[in-house]
Amino acid sequence: MKSQFVIAALLFASASVFAGDAARQAAAEVTPLKDGGALYLFKDGKMAKEDRFGRAEYLRAGATLLTASDKQVPVTSNEVARLSYLLSKGHSNH
């Protein structure tokens, strides 16, 4: 019984490691944010934000985000649908 629990925990941990893999590959740059999230800058210059729980978060153009290194980044676009799709890519419930 204990070994089944260990195997299940390892499978869950390995699946979560690849959770945002498609999003990270599609992004030109991923910047960690002060609030625990991440800012994705895509190759076409558009951006999206992932919250600290791994979900795409709405951005308001004109707002300013604070990076983990205390740099301020102005928000120029909101690719929430694009990031949401990329974060869920490769994951299914069946």
TARA-V858009 format. One record per residue. N is the residue number from 1. RES is the residue in three letters. PHI is phi in degrees with one decimal (* if undefined). NEAR is the number of other ideal C-beta (glycine too) atoms within 12 Angstrom. Layout:
N:RES:PHI:NEAR / N:RES:PHI:NEAR
This chain:
1:MET:*:7 / 2:LYS:-64.4:8 / 3:SER:-67.7:9 / 4:GLN:-66.2:10 / 5:PHE:-65.4:11 / 6:VAL:-63.7:12 / 7:ILE:-63.9:13 / 8:ALA:-62.6:14 / 9:ALA:-65.0:14 / 10:LEU:-65.9:14 / 11:LEU:-64.2:14 / 12:PHE:-63.4:14 / 13:ALA:-64.5:13 / 14:SER:-69.5:13 / 15:ALA:-69.3:16 / 16:SER:-73.1:16 / 17:VAL:-64.0:13 / 18:PHE:-96.6:19 / 19:ALA:-56.5:23 / 20:GLY:-107.7:32 / 21:ASP:-61.5:21 / 22:ALA:-63.8:20 / 23:ALA:-67.0:35 / 24:ARG:-66.3:25 / 25:GLN:-70.8:17 / 26:ALA:-76.5:24 / 27:ALA:-84.6:29 / 28:ALA:-77.6:18 / 29:GLU:-153.6:20 / 30:VAL:-124.1:27 / 31:THR:-113.1:25 / 32:PRO:-68.5:22 / 33:LEU:-106.9:29 / 34:LYS:-59.7:19 / 35:ASP:-81.8:17 / 36:GLY:96.9:18 / 37:GLY:-87.9:29 / 38:ALA:-143.9:34 / 39:LEU:-104.8:42 / 40:TYR:-100.1:41 / 41:LEU:-110.7:28 / 42:PHE:-85.5:24 / 43:LYS:-62.1:14 / 44:ASP:-87.2:15 / 45:GLY:89.7:14 / 46:LYS:-85.5:25 / 47:MET:-131.3:35 / 48:ALA:-150.3:42 / 49:LYS:-119.8:41 / 50:GLU:-105.6:36 / 51:ASP:-77.7:24 / 52:ARG:-68.6:15 / 53:PHE:-99.0:16 / 54:GLY:86.4:25 / 55:ARG:-108.9:22 / 56:ALA:-66.7:29 / 57:GLU:-123.2:30 / 58:TYR:-65.1:19 / 59:LEU:-115.2:31 / 60:ARG:-103.3:16 / 61:ALA:-57.7:16 / 62:GLY:99.1:11 / 63:ALA:-73.4:19 / 64:THR:-124.9:17 / 65:LEU:-106.9:34 / 66:LEU:-108.6:21 / 67:THR:-77.3:23 / 68:ALA:-61.9:18 / 69:SER:-93.8:13 / 70:ASP:64.0:11 / 71:LYS:-93.5:15 / 72:GLN:-92.1:15 / 73:VAL:-121.2:27 / 74:PRO:-75.3:17 / 75:VAL:-83.1:25 / 76:THR:-113.5:21 / 77:SER:-155.5:26 / 78:ASN:-138.8:25 / 79:GLU:-102.7:32 / 80:VAL:-62.6:26 / 81:ALA:-67.6:17 / 82:ARG:-61.5:27 / 83:LEU:-67.7:37 / 84:SER:-58.6:25 / 85:TYR:-62.6:18 / 86:LEU:-65.9:29 / 87:LEU:-68.0:36 / 88:SER:-92.8:21 / 89:LYS:-60.8:20 / 90:GLY:88.7:15 / 91:HIS:-115.7:19 / 92:SER:-139.9:7 / 93:ASN:-103.6:4 / 94:HIS:-118.0:3
